[in-house]
Every structure is written in C-alpha cells, then in structure tokens.
C-alpha cells in the first residue's frame, strides 16, 4: 500500500516540458508552520527524506515504516501516525503501484528524467503578445554565445569570461536574427582591421563588437555572399556614414 504526501501536486509543481527535475521544493513558509515547528530535528529530517523519496514515486511513499527506514537510510523509523496527524501525510492509502522501469531506460537509450511526448499534452498558448522563446532555444543561444566568446578569445588573446554581461550581448544579436557565422565573420574582420592598431585593438571586446548599433554596421562591412543580388547604382554611389567605436 502507498501513502500520499499531502498537497504534493500543489507544493511540488513543475513545468511538464522540462521533465522531472533532480530537486524538490522546500517552502520558506515552513518556518511559520506550527506543525513543522513542533517537530523534533530528527522528525523534520524524516519529512524531508520522505519528500525526496516521493519525488520519484509521483508523490507516494510506502506505508511500511521499516521499509521507509531502509530506503531512506534513516537511523530510526519515521512516525507515520504522527506525520498524518500533523498534516504532512494523508491517511488515505492507495494500492497504487510504482511503474515498471522502461527497459530502454535501463539500457541507457532513453533519459528517465524526460517526460514522454505523449504525456506532455498540447502546448499551452501564450497569453502574452510577445512570442515566448522556448527554453531549449534559450539554451542553444547561450551555447552558441559561449562558443563565439571562446572564438573571440582565441583570435585576440583575451580572456573574456562567459558571464551574463558578455553572453547577453551575443544572445541579443542572435535573437535579432544574426547567424553564428555572421558574428564569427565580424570577429574575424575586425581582428584583421584592428589587431595591429594600438588605438583600435582595445575595442576587440564584446561591448563593442556586439553592441546593437555597431554590430549592424560591422555586418554591413562584410563581403556579400556569392548568391547575393548585384549592387544597384544607388548602392554604389551612397557615401559611407562613418564608424564610431
């Protein structure tokens, strides 16, 4: 038989598209909960241990205190009746069984922490006017930005760190539609232009290269691809507006 953790779905809610996280939530309001404050330190440790166990079992734990002690590695058996009385467990048991692990997970072909597509349901529509970027895309931008920062360091001999101040600039340009190759080409060109110029070399930095206005100017300096349309008379006679660093 299985015992449910009370209000598990309410206190341990996660985004379905991110799968099951490797952590649980412990709310600060426990410090104001009389039932929590009346527990001993050992009993509080039992509660946390049972929560950790329930995280892999859909909010359910075995009813047997001896089994719980063995599974959680406790020095003593948890007082199930007390925890029910205090409101940390529900008294109603259920014969719910733990699903048999997928053999593909056991062999390493699937990730046990990923939620199957058929269980995720239809994606929720955003109520915001702005289009929300999926978390997977944000992660990809960060990885691309980190790679571009490494490329900049390798090209210039600098040691700019992958901190938010540097990565946010690159991610913003990627979000605007710049490709990774665009930004790599900008880095390479400005290095050729500035690396031997004592005045301009210090500007081989993220704050300059990936600034919104300057980056647009630098991309305009790149040679067009072979399949680009031919230049018109007006583009050939336009005077450059100059460049600021």
One Martini backbone bead per residue (centre of mass of N, CA, C, O) as a GRO file, in nm:
protein
  245
    1UNK     BB    1   0.100   0.033   0.015
    2UNK     BB    2   0.015   0.383  -0.027
    3UNK     BB    3   0.126   0.711   0.060
    4UNK     BB    4   0.033   1.039   0.051
    5UNK     BB    5   0.132   1.346  -0.003
    6UNK     BB    6   0.033   1.634   0.099
    7UNK     BB    7  -0.004   1.850  -0.158
    8UNK     BB    8   0.202   1.774  -0.385
    9UNK     BB    9   0.097   1.924  -0.647
   10UNK     BB   10   0.123   2.208  -0.511
   11UNK     BB   11   0.437   2.205  -0.399
   12UNK     BB   12   0.536   2.010  -0.668
   13UNK     BB   13   0.553   2.200  -0.926
   14UNK     BB   14   0.596   2.149  -1.283
   15UNK     BB   15   0.720   2.161  -1.592
   16UNK     BB   16   0.646   1.942  -1.845
   17UNK     BB   17   0.886   2.032  -2.059
   18UNK     BB   18   1.129   1.951  -1.829
   19UNK     BB   19   1.058   1.744  -1.654
   20UNK     BB   20   1.220   1.586  -1.399
   21UNK     BB   21   1.367   1.706  -1.141
   22UNK     BB   22   1.657   1.679  -0.907
   23UNK     BB   23   1.446   1.832  -0.721
   24UNK     BB   24   1.301   2.006  -0.442
   25UNK     BB   25   1.062   2.179  -0.258
   26UNK     BB   26   1.126   2.425   0.010
   27UNK     BB   27   0.936   2.612   0.203
   28UNK     BB   28   0.957   2.896   0.403
   29UNK     BB   29   0.677   2.863   0.554
   30UNK     BB   30   0.766   2.648   0.760
   31UNK     BB   31   0.869   2.864   0.975
   32UNK     BB   32   0.531   2.922   1.023
   33UNK     BB   33   0.468   2.626   1.100
   34UNK     BB   34   0.353   2.469   1.376
   35UNK     BB   35   0.394   2.170   1.294
   36UNK     BB   36   0.695   2.200   1.225
   37UNK     BB   37   0.795   2.332   1.499
   38UNK     BB   38   0.707   2.063   1.674
   39UNK     BB   39   0.930   1.923   1.559
   40UNK     BB   40   1.194   1.749   1.544
   41UNK     BB   41   1.484   1.719   1.388
   42UNK     BB   42   1.438   1.422   1.304
   43UNK     BB   43   1.149   1.461   1.187
   44UNK     BB   44   1.230   1.661   0.968
   45UNK     BB   45   1.419   1.464   0.824
   46UNK     BB   46   1.197   1.266   0.751
   47UNK     BB   47   1.028   1.449   0.572
   48UNK     BB   48   1.244   1.510   0.360
   49UNK     BB   49   1.298   1.214   0.283
   50UNK     BB   50   1.007   1.156   0.186
   51UNK     BB   51   1.007   1.366  -0.039
   52UNK     BB   52   1.240   1.248  -0.202
   53UNK     BB   53   1.100   0.978  -0.253
   54UNK     BB   54   0.832   1.093  -0.385
   55UNK     BB   55   0.962   1.221  -0.646
   56UNK     BB   56   0.982   0.909  -0.779
   57UNK     BB   57   0.641   0.847  -0.697
   58UNK     BB   58   0.417   1.067  -0.733
   59UNK     BB   59   0.376   1.132  -0.408
   60UNK     BB   60   0.462   0.845  -0.301
   61UNK     BB   61   0.466   0.605  -0.021
   62UNK     BB   62   0.533   0.375   0.182
   63UNK     BB   63   0.373   0.244   0.475
   64UNK     BB   64   0.635   0.115   0.577
   65UNK     BB   65   0.864   0.208   0.814
   66UNK     BB   66   1.092   0.000   0.764
   67UNK     BB   67   1.125   0.056   0.464
   68UNK     BB   68   1.184   0.359   0.489
   69UNK     BB   69   1.443   0.332   0.650
   70UNK     BB   70   1.600   0.179   0.431
   71UNK     BB   71   1.568   0.366   0.184
   72UNK     BB   72   1.659   0.646   0.349
   73UNK     BB   73   1.874   0.595   0.579
   74UNK     BB   74   1.767   0.569   0.870
   75UNK     BB   75   1.791   0.544   1.224
   76UNK     BB   76   1.475   0.562   1.218
   77UNK     BB   77   1.147   0.536   1.233
   78UNK     BB   78   0.887   0.676   1.107
   79UNK     BB   79   0.604   0.862   1.222
   80UNK     BB   80   0.320   0.821   1.063
   81UNK     BB   81   0.093   0.914   1.255
   82UNK     BB   82   0.214   1.193   1.313
   83UNK     BB   83   0.227   1.296   1.015
   84UNK     BB   84  -0.076   1.279   0.977
   85UNK     BB   85  -0.160   1.465   1.213
   86UNK     BB   86   0.022   1.714   1.098
   87UNK     BB   87  -0.021   1.701   0.761
   88UNK     BB   88   0.208   1.542   0.573
   89UNK     BB   89  -0.004   1.314   0.553
   90UNK     BB   90  -0.222   1.084   0.421
   91UNK     BB   91  -0.444   0.838   0.529
   92UNK     BB   92  -0.501   0.762   0.247
   93UNK     BB   93  -0.478   0.479   0.076
   94UNK     BB   94  -0.306   0.310  -0.206
   95UNK     BB   95  -0.249   0.057  -0.462
   96UNK     BB   96  -0.031   0.204  -0.589
   97UNK     BB   97   0.204   0.149  -0.833
   98UNK     BB   98   0.514   0.115  -0.956
   99UNK     BB   99   0.646   0.157  -1.238
  100UNK     BB  100   0.798  -0.008  -1.472
  101UNK     BB  101   1.083   0.013  -1.607
  102UNK     BB  102   1.215   0.099  -1.888
  103UNK     BB  103   1.433  -0.085  -2.074
  104UNK     BB  104   1.557   0.162  -2.227
  105UNK     BB  105   1.652   0.304  -1.971
  106UNK     BB  106   1.831   0.080  -1.852
  107UNK     BB  107   2.018   0.084  -2.129
  108UNK     BB  108   2.039   0.414  -2.213
  109UNK     BB  109   1.831   0.524  -2.449
  110UNK     BB  110   1.685   0.676  -2.216
  111UNK     BB  111   1.552   0.940  -2.024
  112UNK     BB  112   1.406   0.943  -1.709
  113UNK     BB  113   1.362   1.277  -1.693
  114UNK     BB  114   1.180   1.257  -1.938
  115UNK     BB  115   0.893   1.352  -2.086
  116UNK     BB  116   0.675   1.220  -2.264
  117UNK     BB  117   0.503   1.333  -2.529
  118UNK     BB  118   0.220   1.193  -2.460
  119UNK     BB  119   0.220   1.353  -2.159
  120UNK     BB  120   0.228   1.669  -2.230
  121UNK     BB  121   0.055   1.759  -2.440
  122UNK     BB  122  -0.060   2.046  -2.529
  123UNK     BB  123   0.046   2.341  -2.591
  124UNK     BB  124   0.047   2.637  -2.448
  125UNK     BB  125  -0.089   2.937  -2.486
  126UNK     BB  126   0.004   3.250  -2.510
  127UNK     BB  127  -0.098   3.566  -2.358
  128UNK     BB  128   0.123   3.705  -2.487
  129UNK     BB  129   0.228   3.909  -2.739
  130UNK     BB  130   0.484   3.795  -2.701
  131UNK     BB  131   0.713   3.573  -2.804
  132UNK     BB  132   0.801   3.281  -2.669
  133UNK     BB  133   1.094   3.131  -2.588
  134UNK     BB  134   1.212   2.844  -2.572
  135UNK     BB  135   1.431   2.697  -2.361
  136UNK     BB  136   1.599   2.551  -2.577
  137UNK     BB  137   1.678   2.811  -2.732
  138UNK     BB  138   1.824   2.957  -2.503
  139UNK     BB  139   2.042   2.742  -2.470
  140UNK     BB  140   2.156   2.759  -2.756
  141UNK     BB  141   2.245   3.053  -2.742
  142UNK     BB  142   2.444   3.017  -2.509
  143UNK     BB  143   2.628   2.819  -2.657
  144UNK     BB  144   2.696   3.001  -2.894
  145UNK     BB  145   2.806   3.239  -2.726
  146UNK     BB  146   3.036   3.083  -2.596
  147UNK     BB  147   3.179   3.009  -2.862
  148UNK     BB  148   3.230   3.304  -2.952
  149UNK     BB  149   3.402   3.385  -2.707
  150UNK     BB  150   3.625   3.179  -2.760
  151UNK     BB  151   3.695   3.286  -3.041
  152UNK     BB  152   3.779   3.568  -2.948
  153UNK     BB  153   4.006   3.483  -2.758
  154UNK     BB  154   4.173   3.321  -2.973
  155UNK     BB  155   4.208   3.575  -3.169
  156UNK     BB  156   4.318   3.800  -2.928
  157UNK     BB  157   4.409   3.691  -2.625
  158UNK     BB  158   4.179   3.692  -2.449
  159UNK     BB  159   3.963   3.656  -2.121
  160UNK     BB  160   3.666   3.629  -2.160
  161UNK     BB  161   3.388   3.567  -1.978
  162UNK     BB  162   3.085   3.362  -1.934
  163UNK     BB  163   2.904   3.610  -1.867
  164UNK     BB  164   2.626   3.796  -1.877
  165UNK     BB  165   2.746   4.059  -1.999
  166UNK     BB  166   2.847   3.900  -2.258
  167UNK     BB  167   2.616   3.698  -2.347
  168UNK     BB  168   2.375   3.894  -2.384
  169UNK     BB  169   2.479   4.036  -2.637
  170UNK     BB  170   2.485   3.786  -2.821
  171UNK     BB  171   2.192   3.687  -2.778
  172UNK     BB  172   2.059   3.942  -2.892
  173UNK     BB  173   2.164   3.904  -3.182
  174UNK     BB  174   2.044   3.625  -3.232
  175UNK     BB  175   1.749   3.719  -3.187
  176UNK     BB  176   1.761   3.925  -3.439
  177UNK     BB  177   1.918   3.711  -3.671
  178UNK     BB  178   2.189   3.636  -3.626
  179UNK     BB  179   2.441   3.446  -3.712
  180UNK     BB  180   2.712   3.275  -3.629
  181UNK     BB  181   2.870   3.355  -3.888
  182UNK     BB  182   2.839   3.655  -3.867
  183UNK     BB  183   2.997   3.689  -3.595
  184UNK     BB  184   3.257   3.555  -3.686
  185UNK     BB  185   3.315   3.754  -3.918
  186UNK     BB  186   3.335   4.005  -3.744
  187UNK     BB  187   3.569   3.918  -3.572
  188UNK     BB  188   3.771   3.864  -3.801
  189UNK     BB  189   3.767   4.148  -3.933
  190UNK     BB  190   3.835   4.327  -3.683
  191UNK     BB  191   4.102   4.193  -3.634
  192UNK     BB  192   4.237   4.273  -3.897
  193UNK     BB  193   4.191   4.585  -3.854
  194UNK     BB  194   4.300   4.611  -3.520
  195UNK     BB  195   4.541   4.436  -3.398
  196UNK     BB  196   4.775   4.662  -3.504
  197UNK     BB  197   4.607   4.883  -3.343
  198UNK     BB  198   4.650   5.052  -3.056
  199UNK     BB  199   4.371   5.206  -3.058
  200UNK     BB  200   4.169   4.956  -3.154
  201UNK     BB  201   4.227   4.686  -3.001
  202UNK     BB  202   4.049   4.738  -2.734
  203UNK     BB  203   3.771   4.692  -2.918
  204UNK     BB  204   3.809   4.375  -2.886
  205UNK     BB  205   3.495   4.350  -2.766
  206UNK     BB  206   3.178   4.285  -2.674
  207UNK     BB  207   3.071   4.584  -2.631
  208UNK     BB  208   3.137   4.648  -2.938
  209UNK     BB  209   3.079   4.408  -3.138
  210UNK     BB  210   2.766   4.358  -2.988
  211UNK     BB  211   2.648   4.607  -3.045
  212UNK     BB  212   2.372   4.695  -3.199
  213UNK     BB  213   2.477   4.921  -3.390
  214UNK     BB  214   2.765   4.819  -3.461
  215UNK     BB  215   2.693   4.538  -3.568
  216UNK     BB  216   2.539   4.640  -3.816
  217UNK     BB  217   2.783   4.778  -3.944
  218UNK     BB  218   2.975   4.531  -3.958
  219UNK     BB  219   2.793   4.359  -4.141
  220UNK     BB  220   2.801   4.568  -4.380
  221UNK     BB  221   3.123   4.508  -4.435
  222UNK     BB  222   3.068   4.253  -4.548
  223UNK     BB  223   3.085   4.027  -4.775
  224UNK     BB  224   2.896   3.912  -5.002
  225UNK     BB  225   2.749   3.664  -5.120
  226UNK     BB  226   2.737   3.492  -5.418
  227UNK     BB  227   2.396   3.507  -5.415
  228UNK     BB  228   2.382   3.797  -5.432
  229UNK     BB  229   2.262   4.071  -5.542
  230UNK     BB  230   2.325   4.315  -5.733
  231UNK     BB  231   2.434   4.618  -5.742
  232UNK     BB  232   2.329   4.933  -5.748
  233UNK     BB  233   2.368   5.257  -5.813
  234UNK     BB  234   2.287   5.362  -5.531
  235UNK     BB  235   2.487   5.177  -5.366
  236UNK     BB  236   2.751   5.286  -5.508
  237UNK     BB  237   2.692   5.611  -5.426
  238UNK     BB  238   2.695   5.577  -5.141
  239UNK     BB  239   2.788   5.720  -4.851
  240UNK     BB  240   2.954   5.681  -4.585
  241UNK     BB  241   2.892   5.737  -4.227
  242UNK     BB  242   3.072   5.590  -4.055
  243UNK     BB  243   3.262   5.505  -3.747
  244UNK     BB  244   3.206   5.395  -3.419
  245UNK     BB  245   3.365   5.301  -3.087
   0.00000   0.00000   0.00000
